[in-house]
Every structure is written in structure tokens, then in C-alpha cells.
Amino acid sequence: MDFELTDDQKRIRRVAREFAEAELGERIAPYDARHEFPREIVGKLGPLGFLGALVPEDYGGAALDYVSYALIVEELCRGDASVGITMWAHNSLCTNHIASFGSAEQKRRYLPPLATGEVLGAWGLTEPGSGSDAAALRTRAELAGDHWVLNGSKAFITNASVAGTAVVMARTGPERASKGISAFIVEQGTPGFSTGVPYRKLGLHASDTAEMIFESARVPAANLLGAQGQGFAQVVQVLEGGRIAMSAMAVGVAQAALDRAVTYMKQRTAFGRTLAEFNGLQGALADLATALEVARLLTLRAASLKDSGRPAMHAAAMAKLFASETAMKAATWAVQVHGGAGYIAEFPVERIFRDAKLTEIGEGTSEIQRMVIAREILQL
Ligand SMILES: Cc1cc2nc3c(=O)[nH]c(=O)nc-3n(C[C@H](O)[C@H](O)[C@H](O)COP(=O)(O)OP(=O)(O)OC[C@H]3O[C@@H](n4cnc5c(N)ncnc54)[C@H](O)[C@@H]3O)c2cc1C
């Protein structure tokens, strides 16, 4: 067992950290306040190779290993989780789905502009009536000549209104549950396809989340991803990597919360001493820093399993569960350490606290991760 990162992985982490320190953090606060997508800053991720992280070099990507990728997601989310989720939803969900299951022609057409960031990607699985029970989705696709005609809608989709390319799951067969689901590549501008006004959210205000609407949307037959009826099996694979990215996001958010708490503890005085000198606070900090390190190790272990081609679903579920709950605990404590200041929008912990909550909900809630873990243990 080797816990040492390679030189390349350390270099990639340094590049991501330097970018986050220079471009994210408080520079995103005004976008967050205005609920505005930071298009210009997201645009800078392309030239760094971060938007083609998982794309093979033949299609213009950086073809990074998952450990490197998780390190980038962590560092970006440590800087700002809105920019982080924009990047990883693009990579882990949309781009990776096409790279993993697309035909050579689909990859040639869609991956290069996604890899450079010329086009952003979104991934639509969740619907107003189905989230945790994703196989219950009701958006339908009917084949009519050389087109699929899609009807239905998707809810809470990251990047929906800023993406040029989306992967969308729809029901193509009469079979119930997961069997009759297929995946499609849908381009912005497809007749009958539109997106809603971005939601006003609790947190991640600078990330785009919107509805996707399909009203007899005409998608070319050639845009079916993989075989008909294989969409849900693909989703399971895609979510494995997505959960590792969400874990890395949670680790970054937890680290950001502790960074802020440590800075504040050293500055703020009470009863003639800095907060850093109080034993009670030191103990809580030590516990959270330990949990954070466990979360990071679980995340990198899941990423490393994926790199070695071994099943990572169980490890990804454990990492996602533990890291997201650690992020929420760390953010809650960081607000507490700031006292009244923690409740005020000018202090970054307020934003970190709001952003942290999503990690316990997206890519499968904590309850769903517990279900995945228990079923594996019980061999159900
Ligand atoms: C900001 C944001 C971004 C998102 N981005 C995307 C995206 O890009 N693409 C996409 O497809 N989706 C996306 N989602 C959707 C997200 O994945 C779902 O919201 C999530 O999976 C939960 O589904 P739901 O909202 O329908 O909740 P529900 O499934 O209705 O769950 C409600 C509650 O019931 C619990 N529950 C459900 N089933 C069980 C069970 N069997 N046992 C115990 N408890 C259970 C849940 O844990 C939860 O607490 C996003 C959501 C948000 C908020």
C-alpha cells in the first residue's frame, strides 16, 4: 500500500490549487450574491485541461487518472464549490458518459469541443417525479423514421442552461423500471428542447441548475448512446465516477471550512485569549481534521480502485457518504466558531455552509448511499 502521490499527481494538484487561490474564493462571492454563472472564470478551466480531464488524448483530452482528477475537484471546491460542481458535472457525467459509451463517430463529433471547454456538458437523469428511484423516470423517446422524439422533463440539472451538449436518459421500451431506458446526446438548439429559468437555490448560487423540457424534441437516430435499453446500465457506471467526484467536492468544501475556522481562531480573542487557545475548540478541530483525512483517504481509495479497473461502487458510496457528512459537520462547526460573524454573508463560511448541504443530496442522498453499502454487505 502506497499513500504517496506521484510527481505528476502532485504537480496537477499544485496547478489546481494555484488556480483556485488566484481565481476562486472571494472572487466568486459577487457571482454567488447575484446568483450569476461565472462564465469567464469557468472559461479559464479549458486551457488548463480541466474540462477534458477524463477525455482520451485522441479526442483532445488530458486523459488523467481518477486520483489526479479527484485532486483537481478537491482543490477547485476548496476554492469555490459552484465552480467545482460546474467542472465535475461536465466531466464525470456528460463527457465521461460519451467517452465511455459513445460510438467512434459520436466521440469524434462531441468530445473535442467538450474537452477544450468550447462547449459545456450537462447530464439529465432526475425528473420531477423520480430522483432516488431514478429507474422510475417517465421521459419518453419514440423512434420516428430517422429521429427519436422526446417528451417529458428533467429537474435540477447542473449546467442545463449553459450547456451546448447534454446526455439525457429516456424510456424507449415498454419494459418497466430500468430495462427500457436509453441514453441520448441532445444538442442545445434541438427543436422542441428548452431549459427553464435557473432555480434559486440554498447554496451553489454561482452554479447553473435548471429544468430540461422536451416537447416533441427531435433528436437524430444517430444520437442514441450505446445500445437501446442499455441506458440504465450506463447510468450505474457513470454514477460510480460521479460519486467519487462528489466525495472530492465534499473533501474540498470541508477543507475550506476548516481553513476559515483556523484563520478565525487565531485572530479572534475572547476572555483575553485567542479562540485557538481554548481546549474545547482545539478538541473539535482535531476531531474534524481527522474525519477530513479519513474522507480524503476514502475518496482517493475509490479513485485508485477505478484507476486499476476494479469495481469501485461500494468504495465510492462509502467515500461519498462519509465525505459529505464530514463536509456538513465541518461547515456547521466553522460557522459556530465564527459566532455571529458566521451568520453574516460577508464571511465566507456562510457560503461554504450553504454549499456543503448539496453534497449530502446530489449523486444519491446519504440514505441511498447507506442502502448501496448495506445491500453489498448483505449480498442482496
Ligand atoms: C443543486 C443540484 C444539482 C443537481 N444536479 C443534477 C444533475 O446534474 N443531473 C441529475 O440527473 N440530477 C441532478 N440533481 C438531482 C439529485 O441527484 C437528486 O435531487 C437526488 O438524487 C435526490 O432525488 P430527489 O430530489 O428526487 O429526492 P427523493 O428521491 O424524492 O428523496 C426524498 C427523500 O427521501 C429519501 N429516500 C428516498 N428513497 C429512499 C429509500 N429507499 N430509503 C430511505 N430514504 C429514501 C431521500 O434520501 C431523501 O431524503 C441535482 C440536485 C441538486 C439539488
Ligand as a Chemical Component Dictionary entry (heavy atoms), coordinates in Angstrom:
data_LIG
# 
_chem_comp.id                   LIG 
_chem_comp.type                 NON-POLYMER 
_chem_comp.pdbx_formal_charge   0 
_chem_comp.three_letter_code    LIG 
# 
loop_
_chem_comp_atom.comp_id 
_chem_comp_atom.atom_id 
_chem_comp_atom.alt_atom_id 
_chem_comp_atom.type_symbol 
_chem_comp_atom.charge 
_chem_comp_atom.model_Cartn_x 
_chem_comp_atom.model_Cartn_y 
_chem_comp_atom.model_Cartn_z 
_chem_comp_atom.pdbx_ordinal 
LIG C1  C1  C 0 -28.024 21.553 -6.998  1  
LIG C2  C2  C 0 -28.427 20.221 -7.558  2  
LIG C3  C3  C 0 -27.775 19.727 -8.681  3  
LIG C4  C4  C 0 -28.171 18.515 -9.262  4  
LIG N1  N1  N 0 -27.585 18.108 -10.437 5  
LIG C5  C5  C 0 -28.111 17.018 -11.085 6  
LIG C6  C6  C 0 -27.637 16.680 -12.403 7  
LIG O1  O1  O 0 -26.734 17.326 -12.952 8  
LIG N2  N2  N 0 -28.225 15.627 -13.034 9  
LIG C7  C7  C 0 -29.226 14.888 -12.471 10 
LIG O2  O2  O 0 -29.727 13.962 -13.108 11 
LIG N3  N3  N 0 -29.676 15.183 -11.203 12 
LIG C8  C8  C 0 -29.158 16.234 -10.521 13 
LIG N4  N4  N 0 -29.632 16.569 -9.255  14 
LIG C9  C9  C 0 -30.682 15.761 -8.661  15 
LIG C10 C10 C 0 -30.230 14.942 -7.464  16 
LIG O3  O3  O 0 -29.405 13.880 -7.891  17 
LIG C11 C11 C 0 -31.499 14.450 -6.734  18 
LIG O4  O4  O 0 -32.099 15.584 -6.149  19 
LIG C12 C12 C 0 -31.183 13.421 -5.673  20 
LIG O5  O5  O 0 -30.759 12.215 -6.260  21 
LIG C13 C13 C 0 -32.407 13.125 -4.780  22 
LIG O6  O6  O 0 -33.548 12.879 -5.541  23 
LIG P1  P1  P 0 -34.915 13.667 -5.206  24 
LIG O7  O7  O 0 -34.583 15.107 -5.147  25 
LIG O8  O8  O 0 -35.951 13.239 -6.173  26 
LIG O9  O9  O 0 -35.309 13.189 -3.755  27 
LIG P2  P2  P 0 -36.238 11.929 -3.401  28 
LIG O10 O10 O 0 -35.779 10.742 -4.154  29 
LIG O11 O11 O 0 -37.660 12.326 -3.537  30 
LIG O12 O12 O 0 -35.886 11.718 -1.873  31 
LIG C14 C14 C 0 -36.538 12.439 -0.822  32 
LIG C15 C15 C 0 -36.013 11.889 0.493   33 
LIG O13 O13 O 0 -36.393 10.515 0.630   34 
LIG C16 C16 C 0 -35.247 9.726  0.887   35 
LIG N5  N5  N 0 -35.396 8.411  0.275   36 
LIG C17 C17 C 0 -35.767 8.110  -0.996  37 
LIG N6  N6  N 0 -35.741 6.799  -1.197  38 
LIG C18 C18 C 0 -35.352 6.232  -0.023  39 
LIG C19 C19 C 0 -35.136 4.883  0.437   40 
LIG N7  N7  N 0 -35.277 3.833  -0.385  41 
LIG N8  N8  N 0 -34.748 4.696  1.720   42 
LIG C20 C20 C 0 -34.576 5.745  2.550   43 
LIG N9  N9  N 0 -34.763 7.025  2.178   44 
LIG C21 C21 C 0 -35.132 7.274  0.914   45 
LIG C22 C22 C 0 -34.102 10.503 0.284   46 
LIG O14 O14 O 0 -32.865 10.118 0.829   47 
LIG C23 C23 C 0 -34.494 11.926 0.606   48 
LIG O15 O15 O 0 -34.107 12.215 1.919   49 
LIG C24 C24 C 0 -29.209 17.755 -8.652  50 
LIG C25 C25 C 0 -29.837 18.219 -7.494  51 
LIG C26 C26 C 0 -29.471 19.445 -6.959  52 
LIG C27 C27 C 0 -30.205 19.946 -5.746  53 
# 
loop_
_chem_comp_bond.comp_id 
_chem_comp_bond.atom_id_1 
_chem_comp_bond.atom_id_2 
_chem_comp_bond.value_order 
_chem_comp_bond.pdbx_ordinal 
LIG C1  C2  SING 1  
LIG C2  C3  SING 2  
LIG C2  C26 DOUB 3  
LIG C3  C4  DOUB 4  
LIG C4  N1  SING 5  
LIG C4  C24 SING 6  
LIG N1  C5  DOUB 7  
LIG C5  C6  SING 8  
LIG C5  C8  SING 9  
LIG C6  O1  DOUB 10 
LIG C6  N2  SING 11 
LIG N2  C7  SING 12 
LIG C7  O2  DOUB 13 
LIG C7  N3  SING 14 
LIG N3  C8  DOUB 15 
LIG C8  N4  SING 16 
LIG N4  C9  SING 17 
LIG N4  C24 SING 18 
LIG C9  C10 SING 19 
LIG C10 O3  SING 20 
LIG C10 C11 SING 21 
LIG C11 O4  SING 22 
LIG C11 C12 SING 23 
LIG C12 O5  SING 24 
LIG C12 C13 SING 25 
LIG C13 O6  SING 26 
LIG O6  P1  SING 27 
LIG P1  O7  DOUB 28 
LIG P1  O8  SING 29 
LIG P1  O9  SING 30 
LIG O9  P2  SING 31 
LIG P2  O10 DOUB 32 
LIG P2  O11 SING 33 
LIG P2  O12 SING 34 
LIG O12 C14 SING 35 
LIG C14 C15 SING 36 
LIG C15 O13 SING 37 
LIG C15 C23 SING 38 
LIG O13 C16 SING 39 
LIG C16 N5  SING 40 
LIG C16 C22 SING 41 
LIG N5  C17 SING 42 
LIG N5  C21 SING 43 
LIG C17 N6  DOUB 44 
LIG N6  C18 SING 45 
LIG C18 C19 SING 46 
LIG C18 C21 DOUB 47 
LIG C19 N7  SING 48 
LIG C19 N8  DOUB 49 
LIG N8  C20 SING 50 
LIG C20 N9  DOUB 51 
LIG N9  C21 SING 52 
LIG C22 O14 SING 53 
LIG C22 C23 SING 54 
LIG C23 O15 SING 55 
LIG C24 C25 DOUB 56 
LIG C25 C26 SING 57 
LIG C26 C27 SING 58 
# 
